[in-house]
C-alpha cells in the first residue's frame, strides 16, 4: 500500500510539473507577447508631413509629366512607409492615390491635355497636409 501512495504522489507530481512546464513554455509567452505588443512604431503626423513640387511645369500634351512629392512623416520627422496619400485638384478631375515608400515619400506623376494652372493638395487619412503646389501645363 505504501508503494502505491509513492507512485500516486510521483504521478501527480509529474502531472503537475508537466502542466507547469507546458504553461511556462507555451501559454505564458504568447499571452505576454499579446499583452505587451507595442503600437505601430510610428504614427503619421500631418503637421510634420509636407507636399513639395518636384517638377511643376510641363507641356499640355498628355505625355509630359509634372511631379509632386508628399513626405509622410511621424512626430520626430521620420518617414513612414505604406501610408496611402491622396492628391486632389489634379487636371482632368478626380483624385490620385499613391502609397508612401520606405522613406515616407509618395511620388505623383501627373500629365494633362488641358492647359492651365492646377493647385493640388494632399490628404493623409482624410486630413489635409499643409500647403499646396500649383502645377502648370502649357501648349508651348
ABEGO torsion letter per residue (X at the ends): XAAAAAAAAAAAAAAAAAAAAAAAAAAAAAAAAAAABBBBABBBBAAABBBBBABABBBBAGABBBBBBBBBBBAAGBBBBGBBBBBBGBBGEEBBBBBBBAAGBBBBBBBBABBEBBBBBBBBGGBBBBEBBBBBBBAX
